[in-house]
Every structure is written in structure tokens, then in C-alpha cells.
Amino acid sequence: MSKAILTDVTKCIGCLKCVEACKEVNHLEADVPRVWDKNDGLSAENWTSVIRKPGDHYVRKQCRHCLEPACASVCPVGALHKTEIGAVVYDSTKCLGCRYCMMACPFGIPRYDWDKAVPHVEKCILCYDRTKIGKQPACTEACPEGATIFGDRDELLKVAHKRIKENPGKYIDRVWGEHEVGGTSVLYLSDIDLDFLTYPTIPGDKPLPKETVAAMESVPFAFVGIGGAMLGLNWIIRRRMKMGKEQANKKESADE
């Protein structure tokens, strides 16, 4: 059964315990900010962050673990894949460094680790080593307020809708992640609009892999086409160089 995280923005106090737990469990080092980083706290060394919004609202940002992940659908070597429990995980040994996943993600999550000799893409993996054996992610375990909880996705959706129904006026009548891009495994309840968590535009409910499949199917043909064009250009240049050299030799012989 697909697992998920439900974050209730109204309960978060911005203590950053989730951020600290994530860094500790995943052995992430101190972050080195880059001028090109998005201003959301995420990086190759920060897989979860807490964004402060007006009115003392604190919103946790992490990989949304889409039910049909666009990042995995565009990866030409299968370095990203969806697991049996819903986590979207990454295999650095397969990665080509093409960064298609970074361009495809509607939430702007994957980050490139520029500090490594062989850079890799980094992002939250829903503590897969823990969750696949029945434990919960470090972030939800560390939350002192129960603002972010872990469980079966279907059950968490029931919890979310129950809170909305039992607290009229407290929440916006919406569970973020229930339907966006076909649904995600990280869900939100909130009293403020959370569309700022998407990047760069607000996605619809249609799974993005349906949009990317045509483009990815054309990739092999594009490689072949470009390769053929390069070979042809190389042949033309070499032929011209050979002809030029032969003409120069003939001229030298005539002058003698």
C-alpha cells in the first residue's frame, strides 16, 4: 500500500526539528548557498526545508513523491524510480548528470551537487531504507507537534478531510497533493494558499508523464540524427582538408 506524509500547516511552529532529523539520518553536510539556488531552503545538502510566510505560517517543503513522477519518466537511464511504498528514489550509479529530472519536476525539487567531483542529483527519498521495513521517516518522527505525520495515503486523506469537515473556517477546503499531477505522496492541509510550492507554474491534475512520453520517445531518434549529422560534417571537413593538402602539394611540385 502506498505510504504518504500529511503536513498540517496550522500545527507547524517552525522549530526545524524535521530539517535537523533529515540531515542527521541522511548524513547531509552543512549547506553552501549558491547564488543560483532557488530561495526555498532546498539544496543538495538540504532535502527538506521550512519556509516562513506572513502571519507566522511555516510551510515544510520536500519532494512530493508523485504517484506518477515526471522526474522518473524523463530519466533516460532509470536512475529515478517509484518504489512499492510510494517513495521516488534515486540511484547515483546510473545517473548521467543530464538533469532532465530537474527540468521536469513541477515542484522544483531535485538539486545538483556541484561540490562533488562526480556531481549527482539530490532530493528526499522518503527515508526509504527506514520506511520499507516499517519505520517512519526521520522528519515525521522528530516533529514535536504532530504537524507532519506518516501513514497509508488513503488513511491520511481520510484524516485530512475529517479535519476540514470538523473545523469549518480553519482550513481551506482542499488537500494539496490529492489530485495535482495525478496525486502525490506528500499531502498538505493549510489555512493559506500553497500554490507557491509549485515551480515554475501551477500544474493541473493530469499526470505529467502523459505529457513527457512523446518527447522522451523522440530522444533515441534525436541522438541518432545528431550523431549522423556530426559524422557527415566530420567527413566533409576531412575531405576538404585532404583536398586542400593535395592541392598545396601539387603547387609546391609545380614551383620546383
TAZI-V961928 format. One record per backbone hydrogen bond with DSSP energy under -1.0 kcal/mol. CO is the residue of the C=O (numbers start at 1). NH is the residue of the N-H. E is the energy in kcal/mol with one decimal. If there is no record, write none. Layout:
co | nh | e
CO | NH | E
CO | NH | E
This chain:
co | nh | e
2 | 153 | -2.8
4 | 151 | -2.1
5 | 187 | -3.7
6 | 149 | -2.6
7 | 189 | -2.5
8 | 11 | -1.7
16 | 20 | -2.3
17 | 21 | -2.4
18 | 22 | -2.1
19 | 23 | -2.1
20 | 24 | -2.1
21 | 25 | -2.6
22 | 26 | -2.0
23 | 28 | -2.4
34 | 37 | -1.6
38 | 40 | -2.0
46 | 43 | -2.2
49 | 61 | -2.9
51 | 59 | -2.8
53 | 57 | -1.7
57 | 53 | -3.3
59 | 51 | -3.2
61 | 49 | -2.2
64 | 185 | -1.6
65 | 185 | -1.2
69 | 73 | -1.6
70 | 74 | -1.6
79 | 91 | -3.0
81 | 89 | -2.3
83 | 86 | -1.1
85 | 3 | -3.6
87 | 83 | -2.9
89 | 81 | -1.9
91 | 94 | -1.4
99 | 103 | -1.3
100 | 104 | -2.2
101 | 105 | -1.9
106 | 199 | -4.0
111 | 122 | -3.3
112 | 114 | -1.1
120 | 113 | -2.6
122 | 111 | -2.3
127 | 130 | -1.7
127 | 131 | -2.8
128 | 132 | -2.2
130 | 133 | -1.2
130 | 135 | -2.2
131 | 134 | -1.4
137 | 141 | -2.0
138 | 142 | -1.7
147 | 8 | -3.6
149 | 6 | -2.6
151 | 4 | -2.7
152 | 156 | -2.4
153 | 157 | -2.1
154 | 158 | -1.5
155 | 159 | -2.2
156 | 160 | -2.6
157 | 161 | -2.4
158 | 162 | -2.1
159 | 163 | -2.2
160 | 164 | -2.0
161 | 165 | -2.3
162 | 166 | -2.6
163 | 167 | -1.1
167 | 170 | -2.1
172 | 174 | -2.8
175 | 178 | -1.9
176 | 188 | -2.0
177 | 184 | -3.0
179 | 182 | -1.9
180 | 183 | -3.2
183 | 67 | -2.7
185 | 5 | -2.3
187 | 7 | -2.7
188 | 176 | -1.6
189 | 9 | -2.8
190 | 172 | -2.9
194 | 197 | -2.1
195 | 198 | -1.5
204 | 181 | -3.2
207 | 210 | -1.0
208 | 211 | -2.0
208 | 212 | -1.7
209 | 213 | -1.7
212 | 216 | -2.6
213 | 217 | -2.3
218 | 222 | -2.3
219 | 223 | -2.5
220 | 224 | -2.4
221 | 225 | -2.8
222 | 226 | -2.9
223 | 227 | -2.7
224 | 228 | -2.7
225 | 229 | -2.3
226 | 230 | -2.6
227 | 231 | -2.4
228 | 232 | -2.4
229 | 233 | -2.5
230 | 234 | -2.5
231 | 235 | -2.3
232 | 236 | -2.2
233 | 237 | -2.5
234 | 238 | -2.4
235 | 239 | -2.3
236 | 240 | -2.4
237 | 241 | -2.4
238 | 242 | -2.4
239 | 243 | -2.7
240 | 244 | -2.5
241 | 245 | -2.1
242 | 246 | -2.3
243 | 247 | -2.4
244 | 248 | -2.0
245 | 249 | -2.0
246 | 250 | -2.2
247 | 251 | -2.1
248 | 252 | -2.0
249 | 253 | -2.1
250 | 254 | -2.2
251 | 255 | -2.0
252 | 256 | -1.3
